[in-house]
Amino acid sequence: MTERITIEVWQDGLCVASVNARPDDVRREAQHYALIYSQDGPVRIIGKSGRRRWTIADVERTKVSSQASGNERVEPKQKINPPSNGDEQP
């Protein structure tokens, strides 16, 4: 069975979302959740696998602006971190 990693989105001290993803999809899923939830304010994306926890991303508030064509353009300010060996709490 393929290993799954749990991704949690923390905002204002609360876990506001959680999803399981394959290791190959973790970065994409983290960026997607960071984009959506950071529109409401800063978020921390946490990865969990077994007892191991690590910060995947700390994201400041994301600004979404519309272009003349009506498409939305996203301007995230984020820092994506690779998994570390130590356990970390949000």
Number of C-alpha atoms within 10 A of each C-alpha: 3 7 10 17 19 17 25 23 25 20 18 10 10 11 15 12 13 15 15 17 19 13 13 10 12 19 18 11 17 22 17 12 19 26 23 11 20 23 17 13 13 18 28 26 26 23 26 19 14 9 6 13 21 21 22 24 21 19 22 19 18 21 15 13 11 10 9 6 6 8 9 11 11 13 12 17 15 19 12 14 13 11 15 12 9 8 12 13 7 15
